[in-house]
Amino acid sequence: MAESVIVITGASSGIGAATARLMSGLGHPLLLLARRVDRLEQLDLPDTMCRRVDVTDRAAVEQAVHEAEERYGPVEALVNNAGAMLLGRIVDQPVDEWDRMIDLNIKGVLYCTRAVLPGMVARGSGTVINVSSVAGRKTFPNHTAYVATKFAVHALSENLREEVSVKGVRVVTIAPGAVETELLSHTSDEQIKRDYEAWKTSAGGALAPEVVAEAIVYAYRQPPNVTVREIVIAATGQEA
C-alpha cells in the first residue's frame, strides 16, 4: 500500500492539508490539488506533485491524474475533500452561491472520481474517500443549499459503493461536524457567520482538522477486504 499514489483535493488548508501530512508520513507519494498551488508547495512534502487545479475543470483534473500516474504509478486512493460551505437562506441567498456549491461539492466529486475509478476497477483495488458532513445526514438552519449538496455526496457515495464493491474498490464517506477550517469565511452573510461562530462556541469549539484527517487515514489503512462505509465525527458538545 505504501508505494501507491494518493490524490487529495482541496489540500491547501484544513482537512486536506492535514491528511496530506499524515499520508506523506506513511510513505505515500501524493498528488495534491487546489487552486492555491503556493500553499501546496509550502507543505514541502517529499514525493509530492502539486497542481493548481479547480476540481470543477474536468479536463484539468484528468490531466493532473495522468501526470501523477506517469510519475508514481497507479492511483490507489482518492480523497475528495475540496468543497464550499456557503450558508444562507433560500429566500435571499445569491443564486451563484448555489451554483458554486453544486459545481464544487457534487460535480467536483464526480469529476475526480471518474478520473481515477476506471483504473481502480480494472486493477480490482482502490479506495475513494468522500469528505461530506453531518449536514449530509440532517438539516441545519441557514444550510438548505449546502445540505442539499452534502446529502448528494452521501447518496452518490453509497450508490457508488454498491456499483464497485464487487470490483474490489472501497468507497468511504467521512461526515464531520463543525471543523476549524476556512470554510465559514466564504459565507457572504455576516449575521449568519456570527451566529455560526456563537453556535460553535456554545458547543465547546469545533474539531481540529487533524482529528478528521486521522479518521480518513484510519479508514484507508483497513485491510483491502474491509470497508469502513461511513465515519460520523463531531465535537462532543455538538448536539446537532
N, C-alpha and C positions, 0 to 999 in steps of 0.2 A: 504493500500500500504506500509506503513512504516515498517511493520513487515516482509516483503518479502526480501529474499536474492538477492543481485545483484552481478553478476560476471563481473569483469573488467580485461581485458587482457592488457599487456604492462603497468602495473600500477606502475612500479618502478620509473618513472620520467614523466615529461612533462604533457601532457593532461591526461594520465591515473592516475597519482598521484593526480592531481588537481581534477579530477572527484571523486576519492575515498574520498578525504577530504570532498567535498560537499555532497556526498551521505551519508557518515557516519554522518555528521552533521544533516542530516534529519532523522536519526534514523535507517537507514538500516543496517542489517548485510551484510557483504561483503565477497566474495571470490576474492582475488587478485592473479593474475597470472603474473609471469615474470621470467626471468632467474636469476635475481639478487634478491634472496629472502631477503638478508640482507637489501636492500633498501626498500622493502615492510615492513619489520618489523620496520624499523626506522620511518615509518609513525605513528606508535603507535596509531592505531585506535581501538576503542572498538568493540567487536563482529565481529572480522575480522579474517578470515582464510587466511594465506599467504602460497603459494605453489610455489616452484621452478619448473616451467613448461615451456617448449618450445611449443608454440601452434602448431608447425608442428608435434608434437608427439600426435597422436590422442588418443592413449590409456591413456597417462598421463593426457590429458585434461578430458577425460571421468571419470577417477578415481578421479580427484580433484573435479569435479562437484558432483559425487556420495557422497564424503565425506562431502561436504558443505551441500548437501540436507539432509544427515543423521543428521547433527548438527542443521541446521537452518530451514529446511523445503524447499519447492519447490523454484526453481529459478524463479523469476518474471521478471528479466531483465538481459540482456547480453549487455555489451559494448565492441564490437570488436574494440579495439584500437591498439593492437600490430601491428607493421608494420616496414618496412625498406624502406628508400629512398636512393638508391644508384644511383647517377646521372652519366651519361656517354653517349658517342656516340656509336651507334650500331657497327660502323666500328672497334672500338678498345676497347670497354668496356669488361673486363673479363667476360666470359660466366657464371662463377659461381655466379657472382652478379645477373644475370638474374634469375638463378635458386633460389637463396636465396629470391629474391623478390616474385617470383611466389609461392614458398612454404609458405612464411610468409604472404604475402598480400592477397593471394587468398585461398590457401589450409587451412591456419590457420583460416581464417574467416569461411570457410565451416565446418571445424572440430569442432570449438567451437559452431557454430550454431547448428550443428547436435546433439551435446551433450545435449543441453537444449530444442530444439524445440519439440521433441515428447511429453514431459511433458506439455509444454505450450499448444500445440494443444489439448491434452487430457483434460486439465483443462479449455480450452476456454479463456485463458488470458495469456498475456506476451508481452514483448517488446524486440525486437532485434535492437540495435543501432550500425550501422556500421560507423566507422570513415574512411572516404575516403579522398578526397582532391579536390580542384579546378582542379587539374590535372586529375581528373576523369571526367571532363566536357570539357576540352580544352587542347591543346598541348602547350608545352614549349620547348625551346632549351635545348638539352642535357638531355631530360627526357624520351626518347622513351620507354624504357623497363618499367620504373616506371609508366608512363602514361598508358601503356597497362594494368598493374595490377590494377590501380585505376579505369580505365574505366570498368574493370571487376567487381570491387566492386560495382560500380553504377548499372551495369546491373543485377548482381545477386541479389542485394537488391530489385530492382524494381520487378524483376520476383518472388522473394520470397514473397514480399508483396502481389502480385496477387494470389499466392498459398494459403496463410494463413490468409488473411484478413477476409474471411468468417468464420474462426475458432476463431475469436476474438483476433488474435495475430497481433501486430503492428510491422512494420519494418520502421526504420528511417535511413536516410543517412545524415551524417554530413560532409560537404565539406569545410574544412578550406583552406584559402590561406596560406601564409608563417606564421609559428609559431615559436616562440623562444623555440626550443627543441634540443635534442641531435641528431636528425635525420641526419642533414647535416654532422656531424662529421664522419659518417661511409662511406661517399663517398671517393673513393681512388684517384681520380684525383684532385690534389691540385689546378690547374688553374680553374677548374670548381667550386671548393669550393670558391675560391677568387671572381670569377665572381658572384656567387650567393650571397655572403655577400655584394658585392657592389650593387647588384640589390635591396636587402633588404633595404640598407641604402638610396638608391635613392627613395624608396617608403615611407620613413619616419619611417622605422622599421617594425617589424613583430608583430603579435598578441601575447599577453601573453597566456600561456596555460589555465589560469583561465577563460579567456573570452570564449574559446571553451568549457570548462567544464560547464560553465553556460548555454550555448546553449544546451548541452546534457541534463542537468537537466531540462531545460525548456520543451524540447520535451517529456521527460519521465513523467513529472508531469501534462500533459494534461489529461483530463478525459479519461477513457478507451475507449470511443466511438469516440475519436478524434485522428487521426494520423497526426503528422507533417511529411510529407513524406520526405522532404529534407530541410536542412538549409545550405545555402552557406554564408560563413562569411570570411571576409578578412579585412586587414588594409585599411583604406580609401584611402591611397596613392598608393595602389597596383592596377595599371591599368589593368593588365592581369588577 
